């Protein structure tokens, strides 16, 4: 009697879905996707047409993509508008199978720069169907899963071309606009809105949060959300392509 071949079933890796921001495509998240893949995650870039639809349709497409995955735990990472898509997904479809969430430069409270773009003559071409998104903020959804926020403090970006953004900002989104109800941790790094996508420091902090539920903060751990501390921690350290 011939013995049946011996097979080993390896456990499914945890998955990460990365959602890009306005005017971008899945290509914008490839650097972060590759880094997370090297750390053992099954990482996927979610591609959607940012100007063609509103948040509900984007969230429906994200739900369909999540439904295709077999992994029991799926983490979510969103840059800018991608973070708003994730929040809408959580609100409409629930948090079953969702692990941790990281938002990069997501204007969850408001977006002063986008509202300024809306008043420009080329607003329809610049913003498309996303115009309703910026008008509808803030998104007050409070996720039950651990959520971390990365904000930038280098004011180089499209927003600085049309207005002088007050306070700490990444060139498009102000620090106070990134606050999410119930966020577990937030870190401010010296990167611009687009620059955070090619920053090794940002990538490392994303990976750390997915693994631990808190950012590294140069070894200091999560800061306290007691009002005073919420805006005091600016990260330092090495990062690439953004200068020093």
C-alpha positions in Angstrom: 0.0 0.0 0.0 1.5 3.3 -1.1 1.7 5.9 1.6 0.0 9.2 1.0 2.5 12.1 0.6 3.2 14.1 3.7 2.2 17.7 3.5 2.8 20.5 5.9 0.1 23.2 6.3 1.7 26.6 7.1 -0.4 29.1 9.0 -1.8 32.0 6.9 0.2 35.2 7.4 -1.6 38.2 8.7 -2.7 40.5 5.9 -2.3 44.3 5.4 -4.3 46.3 3.0 -2.8 49.7 2.0 -5.1 52.4 0.7 -3.6 55.4 -1.2 -4.7 59.0 -1.2 -6.2 61.5 -3.6 -4.8 61.7 -7.2 -2.7 58.5 -6.6 -3.0 54.8 -7.4 -1.9 51.6 -5.8 1.6 52.3 -7.1 2.0 55.0 -4.4 1.9 52.3 -1.6 4.4 49.9 -3.2 7.4 50.9 -1.1 5.5 50.4 2.1 3.9 47.2 0.8 7.3 45.7 0.0 8.7 46.6 3.4 5.7 45.0 5.2 6.0 41.9 3.0 9.6 41.5 4.1 8.4 41.6 7.7 6.2 38.6 7.1 2.9 40.2 6.2 0.8 39.4 3.1 0.6 43.0 2.0 -1.7 44.3 -0.7 -2.2 47.7 -2.3 -5.9 48.7 -2.7 -6.4 50.6 -5.9 -9.4 52.8 -6.5 -10.4 55.8 -8.6 -10.2 58.7 -6.2 -12.0 61.3 -8.3 -14.8 59.1 -9.6 -16.8 58.2 -6.6 -17.6 59.2 -3.0 -16.7 57.4 0.2 -19.5 54.9 0.2 -18.5 53.5 -3.1 -14.8 53.5 -2.2 -15.8 51.6 1.0 -17.8 49.1 -0.9 -14.9 48.3 -3.1 -12.6 48.0 -0.1 -15.1 45.6 1.5 -15.1 43.5 -1.7 -11.3 43.3 -1.6 -11.2 42.3 2.1 -13.8 39.6 1.4 -11.4 38.0 -1.2 -8.7 37.5 1.4 -8.4 34.2 3.4 -6.4 35.6 6.3 -8.2 35.6 9.6 -6.6 39.0 10.6 -6.4 41.9 8.3 -4.7 45.2 9.2 -5.5 48.4 7.4 -3.2 51.3 6.5 -4.4 54.4 4.8 -2.7 57.5 3.4 -4.7 60.8 3.4 -8.0 60.1 1.6 -7.3 56.3 2.0 -7.7 56.7 5.7 -11.1 58.3 5.3 -12.1 55.3 3.0 -11.0 53.0 5.8 -13.0 54.8 8.5 -16.1 54.7 6.2 -15.5 51.0 5.6 -15.4 50.4 9.4 -18.6 52.4 10.0 -20.6 50.6 7.2 -19.2 47.1 7.3 -18.0 46.6 10.9 -14.7 45.5 12.3 -14.8 41.7 12.1 -11.4 40.3 11.0 -9.8 43.7 11.3 -6.6 43.9 13.3 -4.8 47.2 13.8 -5.2 50.4 11.8 -2.7 53.1 10.9 -3.7 56.4 9.2 -1.0 58.5 7.5 -1.8 62.2 7.2 -5.5 61.6 7.1 -7.7 64.7 7.6 -10.3 63.0 9.8 -11.5 66.3 11.4 -11.4 68.7 8.5 -9.2 69.7 5.5 -8.7 73.4 5.2 -6.6 73.0 2.1 -9.1 70.9 0.3 -11.9 73.5 1.0 -9.6 76.2 -0.4 -9.1 74.1 -3.6 -12.9 73.8 -3.8 -13.1 77.6 -4.3 -10.7 77.5 -7.3 -12.0 77.7 -10.9 -10.5 74.2 -11.6 -12.1 72.6 -8.6 -14.2 70.1 -10.6 -11.1 68.8 -12.4 -9.0 68.9 -9.3 -11.3 67.2 -6.8 -14.0 65.4 -8.9 -16.5 63.4 -6.7 -14.2 63.9 -3.7 -15.6 67.4 -3.2 -18.5 66.0 -1.2 -16.0 64.2 1.0 -14.2 67.3 2.2 -17.5 69.1 2.8 -18.8 66.2 5.0 -15.9 66.2 7.5 -15.4 65.6 10.4 -15.7 61.9 10.5 -16.5 61.1 14.1 -16.5 57.4 13.9 -14.7 55.8 16.9 -13.1 52.5 15.9 -13.0 49.7 18.5 -9.7 48.3 17.1 -6.3 49.9 18.0 -5.7 52.8 15.7 -2.5 54.8 15.3 -2.0 58.2 13.5 1.1 59.4 11.8 1.2 63.1 11.1 3.9 65.2 9.3 5.4 68.5 10.4 7.3 69.5 7.2 5.1 72.0 5.4 6.0 71.2 1.8 3.1 70.4 -0.4 0.3 71.5 -2.7 -1.6 73.2 0.1 1.2 75.6 0.7 0.9 76.8 -2.9 -2.7 78.1 -2.4 -2.6 79.2 1.2 -0.5 79.5 4.4 -1.6 76.7 6.6 -1.6 77.7 10.3 0.2 75.6 12.9 2.0 72.4 12.5 1.2 70.8 9.1 2.6 68.5 6.4 2.0 71.0 3.5 -1.6 69.8 3.0 -3.0 68.6 6.3 -2.8 70.3 9.7 -1.9 68.3 12.8 -5.2 69.0 14.5 -7.0 67.7 11.5 -5.5 64.3 11.9 -7.2 63.5 15.3 -9.4 60.4 15.3 -11.8 59.6 18.1 -10.3 56.9 20.3 -6.9 56.8 18.6 -4.5 54.6 20.6 -1.4 56.6 19.7 -0.1 59.4 17.5 3.3 60.4 16.4 4.5 63.5 14.5 7.5 63.1 12.2 9.4 65.6 10.1 8.0 64.6 6.8 5.7 66.2 4.2 2.3 64.8 3.1 3.6 62.9 0.1 7.1 62.4 1.6 5.7 60.2 4.3 5.2 57.5 1.6 8.9 57.3 0.9 10.2 57.7 4.5 11.9 54.7 6.1 11.1 56.2 9.5 7.4 56.3 8.7 7.5 52.7 7.3 9.2 51.5 10.4 6.7 53.2 12.7 3.8 51.6 10.7 5.4 48.2 11.1 6.0 48.8 14.9 2.4 49.8 15.4 1.0 46.8 13.5 3.1 44.6 15.7 2.8 46.3 19.1 -0.3 48.6 19.0 1.9 51.6 19.8 4.6 53.6 17.9 8.2 53.5 18.9 8.7 57.3 19.7 12.4 56.7 19.7 11.9 54.1 22.4 9.6 56.2 24.5 6.4 54.3 23.8 2.9 55.7 23.3 2.1 59.2 24.6 -0.7 60.0 26.9 -3.9 61.6 25.4 -4.5 63.9 28.3 -4.9 67.1 26.3 -1.5 68.6 27.0 0.6 65.7 25.6 -1.4 65.2 22.5 0.6 67.7 20.4 4.0 67.6 22.1 5.7 64.5 20.7 7.6 65.2 17.5 9.6 62.2 16.3 13.3 62.4 15.5 15.5 60.1 13.7 16.8 58.9 10.3 14.6 59.0 7.2 15.3 59.0 3.5 14.5 61.2 0.6 13.1 63.9 2.8 16.4 65.4 3.9 17.4 66.0 7.4 
